[in-house]
Every structure is written in C-alpha cells, then in structure tokens.
Amino acid sequence: MNNLISMRDLSKQEIERFLDIAAKIESGELRPDISRKLAALLFFEPSTRTLFSFETAVKKIGGETFSMIGTSSSSVKKGESLHDTLKTISMYADLIVMRTTIEGAARYASEVVDIPIVNAGDGANQHPTQSLLDLYSMVKTQGTLNNLTLGLVGDLRYGRTVHSLVQALKDFNPKFYFASPAHLRMPSSIIHDLKEKNIQFEEIEEIDSIINELDIMYVTRIQRERFPSLEEYEKVKDSYVIDVNMLDNVKDNFKILHPLPRVNEITKAVDKTPYAYYFEQAKNGVYMRQAILSILLKAI
C-alpha cells in the first residue's frame, strides 16, 4: 500500500490490518519508529481534530511535521498550480497529508508525486482516515464489526465521513438506517453500490422508531459550508437533535459516534450518559493515524 485515498481502495484484510496495528500501538505491544521522517500537513480547508491528531500521531512515533494551513501565505496565492505546489513539497517531505475542498484532489496528488499521499478529506467525497478510526471505535465498543445495525443521521448528501464509512463496512454484513431530510439523502452512487452488494438499508426521515434497534448511531452535523445558500441551510440545520429522552430503551451496547465538530445535533446532557463515545472516538484517531503513518512509511 502506497497511499490512502478512498475506502473503496481497501480490502477487508487491509482494513483489519489497520485495526490490528492501531490496537497494538494503543496497548504498547508495537512501538513504530519514523524518526528522520518528515510529514507535510497540507490543509487547504479548516480542521481541528484531523490536523492536530495527525501532528500528534507523527510526533508520538518520532517523526517531524511542517504545515501549510490555507493558501494565504503560500505561492498558491501567487497563482502557482496545485501540481507545482505538490511536486515542490514532495522534494522536502516523506509523506503528504492533504485536506482540500476539491473532490478528487487527493487522487490527483497521488498521480503527481512519488511519496505517500493520505487523504484527510476532499470536499464532500471521502475521509478514509476518519472511517478507519470510526471502525476502530466500533471494534472497541462492540467487540466486532460484523453484523452491526447502524443509524447514520444528519447530512448524508454532503457528509464525506458517512460516504467513507458505508464503503468501509461493505464486507462486514451491516444493516443501515439512513436518516436525513429528503434532499440530504445518501448519494445515488452509494445506494447503487449497496444494492449491488445486497447490503440491507432503509432510508427514513424519523429516528424515534428505530433507535432501539441500533448498535451504533453515527450522527453528523448539517454542514453549512457545503450548502449553495444560507437560506437552504437554515431550513434544515436543526433537523435532528439527539437528547437524553430518546435513550430510555436503547440496547446496552448502544453507542453514539460523531466525527465532530458538534453544533446542535447532540445535547450536552447526552455527554454524561454511558452511550456517548464521540470524545473517546477522537482520541482513537491518534492511534489509528499512527498505524496509517507506520504502514505507509513501512515502519513496521
């Protein structure tokens, strides 16, 4: 494996290897060493957890980073092409972690440079490192990835985390409930893939009737930055708000995940319940991203 661009590219065995390595890193059984390796963090779109967890992951296993945040202080501002920016940075770094608003940009980068590319989010398309840490969180809370019933809630049209997650679970016999406003439904391309693979799913608009069936509820915010107009966003921004009154009869193993940032879609009172797992989920990102770096840089 030379790059991490899309969950579509990964086999079940490759996913399981990422999970195994992350678990061994967390337990201390495995201590990768990427000393003398330099990771370029190119974040052309805002980020908190992904940026900081990658920086933390690199440094915890001995590497160094340099960053480009936005484009205001780079030669992109002068009109330099993405091609030339990437080629130049690849002369300095051993690996590039890249986030951009442009769908397909990470794939393009992997075709331009000769060092590993990690897709840290490309527009509304993919976010594979988030999906891998989500899978790791599920394994830790459920003991397995097999035969889970999941409710994906919120912005399923623009939410790259849910796009990647559905593809990541395709070989684990999941059952999905997709809860969203009508015009924020899962893209037709993903629905087509699910039908081809005979994976169970149901598109719904209300979640009250199915919450007690779920092992995992994966909540996403309505993403204001992806909407063509503020007026359209305002119509749907509070479509789903998870509060403690909804959790009275959930399964004992039930957990709520969220890629964060949270806006209004989960009340803070839920944080105090045994079902909230989103902050631990963020912590799991450091272990998984150490695993990703170690595998791509052949440090294990």
N, C-alpha and C positions, 0 to 999 in steps of 0.2 A: 504494500500500500504506500503510495507516494503522496497522496493528497486526501483531504476530507472536504468534499464539495457538497454532496447530497446523500440523504439516507437511501435514495434509490440505488446508489452505487454499492451499498454494503450487503453482504450475505449474512444469513443468520449466524454463521460461525464467526464472522468478523465482528459482529455486534457482541456476541458472547465473549470474544477475546477482550474487547474494550472493557466490558463489565468485570471480567476476571482480574484484569490488570489494575483497574481502579480499586477493587476490593483489597487486593494485595498491597497496594500503596497505602490505603487508609489503615490497614492493620499493622503496617510496618514490616510485613514479610518481604516486600520488594522496595528497594531504595534506588530508583533510577538516578543516573548522573548525566546531566547535559552541560557540565562545566565546559567553558570555552565555546559554547554555542550562543548565538545571538538571534533573538526573535524580534522581527519588526511587527509592531502592532499598528495597522493602518485602519483607523476608524473614521470614515468619512460621514458617519451617521452617529448621533448621540448614543452613549452607552454608559451604564454604571457597573452592573454585575458582570457582564461578559468581559469588559475591559479589565476591571480590577481583578477578577478571578483568573484571567489569563496571565496577567502580570504576576500575581501571587504564585500561580502554578509554576511559571518559568523559574522564579527565584527560589522556590522551595526545593527544586531539584537541580539547583546550581547554575542556571543559565542567567543571561542578561537580556534586557529589552531596550529598544528605543521606540518612540511612538510618534505617529502623525495623527493629530486629532483635528478633524475638519480639514479644510483646504486653505484657510485664510493666510497661513504662514508658510505655505509651500509654493513650489513652482507651478502647481496646477492653477493657481491664481493668475499666473502669467500666461496661461494658455497651453502649458505642457500637456501632452496627451497621457491618458492612463497607461498606455503601452510603454511610453518612455519613463514614466514615474516608476512603474513596476520593474522594468529592466534595470534601472539605476539602483533601486533599493535592493534588488536581488544580488547586486555586486557586493553589498555590505553584510547582508543577513544570511542566516542558515535556514530560516523559515519565515513565512509571512502569514500573519493572522489578519483577516481583512473583513471589514464591515462596510457596506455601501447601500445606497438606496436603489441601485441599479440591478434588476433581476438578471442573473446570468453572468455578473461581473466576476465572481469567484471562478467559475468555469473558464472564462476567458483568461483570467490571470494564470491559471494552471497551464494554459497553452502557450503563454508568453514567456514564462520563466522556468528555470531548471531546478528550483528549490521547492520544498513542500508548501502548498497553499492550504490554509484552513479557512473555511467559510464561516465567519462569525455573524452571518445574516446578510442576505442580498435581497433587499426590498421586501416584497410580500411573498417571496418564493420559498426559501429554505433556511433552516437554522439547525444544522446537524449536531453541533456540539451541545446545544440545549436539549435536543432529543436524547442524546446519549446520557446526559446527566438525569434527565427525566426517567429514562429506563432504569438507571441505577437506583434512583429514589424508589421506584416501584418494586424493584427486587428487594431492597432493604425493608420496605414496609409490608410487602405481600409474600415474600419468600419465593416468588416465581414471577415470570412474565406470561406464563401460559394460561389461557382460558379466562382472562380477566374481562370484566364488564366495566366499560369506561363511559363516562359522560363528558363530552367536550362542549364547553359552554362559552358563548360570547361571540366574538368576531371570528368566524371561521372562514370568511372570504379573504380577508387581508392578513390573517394571523399566520405568519410563517412557522411559528412553533408548532401549531396543530397540524399543518401540512406535513412537516417532517415527522411528527410523532405518529401519525396514521401510517405513513410509509414504513417507519421503523418497526411497527408491531405486526406487519403483514404476515409474518411467518410464525406467529405465536397464538393463533386462533383467538383473536379478540372478538368481543361484541361491543359495538359502538352505538351510543346515542349522541346525535349531533344537535345541540340546542342552540338556536340562533334566531334573530329576526329574519324574516323571509328573504330580504335582499343581502343578507350577510352569510348565506349558506356556504357550505364547503364547495370549492370549485368543482366543476363538472368533470375535469380530468381525473381528480382523485376519486370521485364517485364511480367513474368508469373503471378505474383500477380495482376498486373494492368489489364491484360486480364481477369482473373477470376472474377474481380470485375466490369468489363465493364467500366473502367475509360478511358477517352479519352486521347490518347497520340500520338505523332508523333516524330520519330527520324529523325533529319536533321543535315546537316553539315554547312549550311549558316544561319545567323540570320537576315540579312537585310530585307528579305521579310516578316518576321513575327513580327518584333519588335513593329510595330504599333498596333498589336492586344493585346499586353501584359498589364496586370495589374502589374505584378512583373517580373523583370528579376533578377534571382539569379545566380551570377557569381562566379565561383571558379577558383582558380589558378591551373595550371598544377603542380602536386606535385612531385618535383624532387626526394624526399626521398623514394617514393614508386616504382620508376622505377628500373628494374633489371640492366639497364646500362645507363650511362650518354649519350651515343650516341642516344639511343632511346628517351630520354628526349629532347635532343637538336632538334630533328626533329619536335617536336610538341609544344615547350614551348610558342611560340607566336601565337598560332592558332587563338586566339580571343583577340582583343584589342578593348575595348569599348571607343569611343571618342565622343565629343560633336556633330560632324557632323551627327552621327547616330540618334540623338534625336530630330530632327526638327519636326516630325509629330507624336510623341508618345502621348498616352492618357494623359489627365490632371492629372489623379490619379496614373500615372505610377511611380514606384519606383524601384531603383536598390539596391539590397541587396548583401552582400558579407560577408562570415564568417571571412575573414581576417586571415592571413596576405595577403596583396596585393603585387604582384610583378609587372608585366607589363600589366595585363589584363584590367585595367581601368585607363585611363589617369587622371592625377591630375586636368586637366581642368574640368572634369566631377564633381569634388567635389563642384564646385561653382554653379552648376545647382540645381534647385528645385527637381530634380529626385534622387539625391544621398542621400542615407539613411544609409550607412553602419557604420558610426561612431555613429549615434544615436542607431543603431541596437546593437552595442557593449555595449552601456550604458544600454540598455534594459536588457542585460544579468544579471546585478546586481539585478534588481527587480525580474526577473524570478528565479534566483538562490536563492534569499531569500525565494521565495514561495516554491521551491523544498525542501530546508532545513527545513522550517517550517512544511510542510506536513509530511515529513519522520520522523522528530523528534517529531511529534504530539504536536507542539507548538501553534496550532490554533484550 
